C-alpha cells in the first residue's frame, strides 16, 4: 500500500513539474504566449529557426524596430514582434511540439525518462511504469483544465 502511494506521489510530482516547465516556457501552446517568462527564449529560438527564410517577416520587424523613439518603446515593440513570431511559426512546428510546445507531450517525455531511471534504480515493474505514465498524463490534462 505504501508503494502504491509512492508511485501516485511520483506521478503527481511529474505532472506538477511539467506544468511548471510549461509556465516557464511562456505557455507556448496557448494563444496567450508570454515572451516575458524565464525560459521563453527556447520557444522563440525554435520560432526563429522555423522562420529563418521568411525575408518579409524579418524586413517588417527590422523596419518597425528601427522606428522606435526610446529604449522602452523598442523593448515593447520587440516583445510584440516576439509574440507575432511565435504565432506565425506555430503552424510550422513539427518535432518541436513534442519537446516543449505541448505540455502533455513534454510530460510524457519527463515521465518516460523518470520511469526508465526508476526501473533501473529502485526496480519498479512494467505495470507500475505504465500506471505512472497514464496517471501523470491524466493529472496533467486535469490540471491544465483548471
C-alpha positions, 0 to 999 in steps of 0.5 A: 500500500505504501508503494502504491502511494509512492508511485501516485506521489511520483506521478503527481510530482511529474505532472506538477513539474511539467506544468511548471516547465510549461509556465516557464516556457511562456505557455507556448501552446496557448494563444496567450504566449508570454515572451516575458517568462524565464525560459521563453527564449527556447520557444522563440529560438525554435520560432526563429529557426522555423522562420529563418527564410521568411525575408518579409517577416524579418524586413517588417520587424527590422523596419518597425524596430528601427522606428522606435523613439526610446529604449522602452518603446523598442523593448515593447515593440520587440516583445510584440514582434516576439509574440507575432513570431511565435504565432506565425511559426506555430503552424510550422512546428513539427518535432518541436511540439513534442519537446516543449510546445505541448505540455502533455507531450513534454510530460510524457517525455519527463515521465518516460525518462523518470520511469526508465531511471526508476526501473533501473534504480529502485526496480519498479515493474512494467505495470507500475511504469505504465500506471505512472505514465497514464496517471501523470498524463491524466493529472496533467490534462486535469490540471491544465483544465483548471 
